[in-house]
Amino acid sequence: MKKMSMLFAVFIDRLNLAIALVIFPSMFLDGSYSGLLASVPTSIKPIFLGITLSVYFIGQFFSNGIFGRLSDSYGRKRIFMMTFSGTLVGFGVTALAIDLQLLWLLLIGRLIAGIFAANQAVAFSAMNDISTKQTKMHNFAVLEMAQASGFTSAGLLGGFLSNSKICSWFSYSLPFWTIAVLVFLNLI
């Protein structure tokens, strides 16, 4: 597996996580957005926000060990391609759910994204496989930098691409569509 793919996987995973943390609170709690929870009382909206954010972590919790073992048995590259394909589906479903304003579909999209966020564990395992004693610390430091870059880039990317005041076609779903395109390009 190529080192750049591993770096991109951990960057995208943290970008995915942080963009949800940036976008979802305003999407769920902002009174001007008439989307997903238009008919839900304001006092209950934070509960739906918490559930939507949590399903990602629930998926990730249960899948990391499974995909880690599968990558040991079937090879890192094969499982990495599977998890990255699942990540693409998760982003696409999330963006589509926001566009269609379907909460149940958004929950499914976030769960799929969480399940396949195991690509990060596979990337760390693959990096360990290709590292020597001399390069291991450097390689893992670079992976950690990719994670931090993804997390910090999310605020800028999510805030910018979801702001329809900047451009009329910017929306809450655009950051997720953008990441889906980036994941697709990485798969190619």
Summary of the structure (lengths in Angstrom):
residues: 188
radius of gyration: 17.0
end to end distance: 13.2
largest distance: 58.4
contacts: 629
relative contact order: 0.20
helix: 80%
strand: 0%
